Amino acid sequence: LMNIHTLEWDPDLCRFFGIPQEILPEIKSSAEVYGPIVQADGSMNGKPICGCLGDQQAALVGQQCLSVGQAKSTYGTGSFLLCNTGLQPVMSHHGMLTTVAYQLGPNE
């Protein structure tokens, strides 16, 4: 639902899928404080939640593919090849998916 060019919820996609934009959370970077944990038993209450990455995007960062042209390949329940294309999306003409990998902080 996120427009990879504007990094905002896409109104056309939200309309298409019947999802009101106002129920969606604010889009934030992959590494910033999102808020504290609120837990019934209190053992983790107040601890900050500070990072969020998808499985393959986390593998890209974990394998330090932080520069344009660096890539990683992982195998498990699926086989995945991700390549860092930098700040501008590179659209495939061969059926491959273009997505946002990470943003390490709100001002990055």
N, C-alpha and C positions, 0 to 999 in steps of 0.2 A: 504494500500500500504506500510505501515511501517512494517518492520521486527521487531517483538517484542523481538528478541534475540540480534540484533545488534543496535536497535534503529535508523536505517537508512532506506532510501527508498529501497525497495526490487527490484533489477533489473529484476528478473524473473516475478514478479507481474506487474511491469510497462510494460514490453514487452507484457505480456499476455493481458493486457487491452489497449495496444496501447498508453500509456502515456509516453512522453519523460521525463526522469528524470530532465533534465535541466529546465523544466518549473515549477517544484515543489519548494516550499519554503524550506528554511533551517529548519530542525527540531530543536526545542528548548524545554527547560523545561516548566513546567506549570506556573512557577513564576519567571519571569525576565523581564527586559524592552525590548520590541520588537521594539519599535520605537514610534515616536510622531503621534498624530492625525493631519491630514491635512483636513481641512473642508472648504467648499466654503464660508460660512458666517464668519468664523474665530473665533466664540465664544469659541471653544474648541482647537483651533490651538496650537500646541506645548505640549499639555497635554500628558503624557506618557501612552502607553498601556502596562500594567504590568502583566497581568495574563490571563490564558486561560485554561479552563477545560470543558469537556463534562458534560452534565446534571447529569448522574449517578455518574461519577467520582467526581464531585463537591459535591454531596450528601455524598459520602464516606468520603471526607475530612471534610465537614461541620459537620458531626456527629462524627468527631474525631476518625475514624477508622484508626489510623496511625501506629498500631502495627500488626505484623503477627498474624493471627487468628481472628482479629476483623472483624465483618461483619455488614452490614446494609441492611435493607429491606425497600423498598419504594413502594407505590401504587399510581397510578394515571391513565394516559392513558395506562400504562402497569404496570406489577409487576416485580420488579427487586431485586435480591439478589446479593450483591457484597461482596467478602471476600478478605481481604488483605493477600496476600501470600508472601509478602516481595519482595526481589530483584530478585529472580529466578522465572520464569514462571512455573506454575504447569499446566500441560496439562491434560485435562479431558479425561477419557475413557468412558464417559457417555453422550456425546453430548453437554456438556457445553462449553461456550466461555471463552477463556483466552485472556486477553488484558492488556495493561498498564493502571494503574489507575492515577498516577501522578508522577511528579518529582519536588520537591519544591526547585528549584534553579539549575543553570547550573552545579554545582559541587556536587550535592547531589546524 
